[in-house]
Amino acid sequence: MIFSMESYRESFPAEIIFTSSDASLFKYFAYVSGENQELARAELESLLNLFPCDVETRWLNRVVILESHISPIEFLLERSALIQKAGVVLIEYNSNQWSKDMTPSDGWENYLTAGDEFAVRTLCIEGATNSTRERDRIEWDLGASIKNRTNARVNLKNPAKEILVILGPENILICESQNSKLRHLLRQREPGKKMFFHPSMMNSTLSRVMCNLAGVMPDDIVLDPFCGGGGILCEASYIGARPIGCDLNWKMLTGAKRNLDQIKGEYSLIQADAQNIPVQSVDCIVTDPPYGRASSTRGGESIELVSTLMSTASSILTSRGEHLCICGSSEMGLLEIAQKQGLAVGKHLRIRVHSGLVRELVTIVI
Ligand SMILES: C[S@@+](CC[C@H](N)C(=O)[O-])C[C@H]1O[C@@H](n2cnc3c(N)ncnc32)[C@H](O)[C@@H]1O
């Protein structure tokens, strides 16, 4: 059963009561971006922790097979910055069972009707040995078979529905697939396209991933104590959370205001020093402190700021768990700072921005 994002909070509790039998497990898939697979896997894992139903996962390179009583697809596509496409597994074959002449033709009427525009595409997982010719043939044959069965129209450029054949070394999955709409929206709201821009602003994709890693949910109060022009605050707001931003710099705060005013939603901006945060309780903290690359102390000051934040976070965060996510330059040594304070690190990831800059990202379990 598929829920709309607006209703998932209300709908799930009722659903969980009725999903106790393995007999009703359904298979889904998601295909993640190849830029940083470790980050994509971490994001998906965090999102599934927010999903109110157990989901089994099995990774096949960039494809993850998900087994669940309730479809996680709408939730994942709404939330994930790194999932490129996702959907329902309709038919699964063992690769040995699959013959080149096989074109499953039953049941398509449930998914496509006359006039629908569709395309069949193939996706090869590492280890699969299908040649380009074979893939073309699968696309052609399955497309023709579905068209005959349903009278739907083939549209390879801009199909409303996509049938994706995932070719793996052991299995072949025929799936109904949807492309991520969020990734297109994230590109439209990159810092350079916002009302206010500053080079120090966090890009929208990483801001969204960080919010996901910190488990931000709609209505949550999310703090960025070094909010700058509000890259992270904006993504928290798009999720439906209520962001609070602190910054020393007034110009940055007025910039963040201009950016946040483009999104409907509550927010607060405070001119304050992050070493003395004037906020008592929040649900999540998501932030990237100043990296201090250009400073004569070679990042020493930034380390102080992060240390202070890590040591005060537990008194500000209202619930226990992995709700603090910090991104810094690899020179800062976020992992070491956390370990020195005896804090439990949930995730520790490295992100190559360009040859000279590697970012480091940690989540802290409070
Ligand atoms: C890397 S930028 C933050 C980018 C921002 N998180 C975003 O999402 O776009 C760091 C910001 O920290 C601010 N800052 C530096 N020292 C600070 C302090 N002690 N307290 C609060 N803000 C500070 C700077 O003014 C700068 O705007």
The ligand as an SDF file (V2000), in Angstrom:
LIG
                    3D

 27 29  0  0  0  0  0  0  0  0999 V2000
   30.6460   26.9760    6.7350 C   0  0  0  0  0  0  0  0  0  0  0  0
   29.6240   28.3040    7.1560 S   0  0  0  0  0  0  0  0  0  0  0  0
   28.0780   27.5580    7.4740 C   0  0  0  0  0  0  0  0  0  0  0  0
   27.2640   27.1710    6.2920 C   0  0  0  0  0  0  0  0  0  0  0  0
   25.8660   26.7670    6.6670 C   0  0  0  0  0  0  0  0  0  0  0  0
   25.8450   25.7300    7.6880 N   0  0  0  0  0  0  0  0  0  0  0  0
   24.9910   26.3550    5.5020 C   0  0  0  0  0  0  0  0  0  0  0  0
   24.2360   25.3810    5.6600 O   0  0  0  0  0  0  0  0  0  0  0  0
   24.9920   26.9910    4.4620 O   0  0  0  0  0  0  0  0  0  0  0  0
   30.1590   28.6870    8.7940 C   0  0  0  0  0  0  0  0  0  0  0  0
   29.4420   29.8430    9.4600 C   0  0  0  0  0  0  0  0  0  0  0  0
   29.8170   29.8590   10.8310 O   0  0  0  0  0  0  0  0  0  0  0  0
   29.7700   31.2040   11.2850 C   0  0  0  0  0  0  0  0  0  0  0  0
   30.5540   31.2840   12.5430 N   0  0  0  0  0  0  0  0  0  0  0  0
   31.8950   31.3420   12.7100 C   0  0  0  0  0  0  0  0  0  0  0  0
   32.1960   31.3160   14.0400 N   0  0  0  0  0  0  0  0  0  0  0  0
   31.0170   31.2580   14.7040 C   0  0  0  0  0  0  0  0  0  0  0  0
   30.6550   31.1800   16.0820 C   0  0  0  0  0  0  0  0  0  0  0  0
   31.5910   31.1850   17.0360 N   0  0  0  0  0  0  0  0  0  0  0  0
   29.3590   31.1090   16.3990 N   0  0  0  0  0  0  0  0  0  0  0  0
   28.3920   31.1150   15.4330 C   0  0  0  0  0  0  0  0  0  0  0  0
   28.6720   31.1790   14.1150 N   0  0  0  0  0  0  0  0  0  0  0  0
   29.9510   31.2430   13.7550 C   0  0  0  0  0  0  0  0  0  0  0  0
   30.3050   31.9910   10.1350 C   0  0  0  0  0  0  0  0  0  0  0  0
   29.8340   33.3290   10.1940 O   0  0  0  0  0  0  0  0  0  0  0  0
   29.7590   31.2110    8.9310 C   0  0  0  0  0  0  0  0  0  0  0  0
   28.5790   31.8310    8.4650 O   0  0  0  0  0  0  0  0  0  0  0  0
  1  2  1  0
  2  3  1  0
  2 10  1  0
  3  4  1  0
  4  5  1  0
  5  6  1  0
  5  7  1  0
  7  8  2  0
  7  9  1  0
 10 11  1  0
 11 12  1  0
 11 26  1  0
 12 13  1  0
 13 14  1  0
 13 24  1  0
 14 15  1  0
 14 23  1  0
 15 16  2  0
 16 17  1  0
 17 18  1  0
 17 23  2  0
 18 19  1  0
 18 20  2  0
 20 21  1  0
 21 22  2  0
 22 23  1  0
 24 25  1  0
 24 26  1  0
 26 27  1  0
M  CHG  2   2   1   9  -1
M  END
$$$$
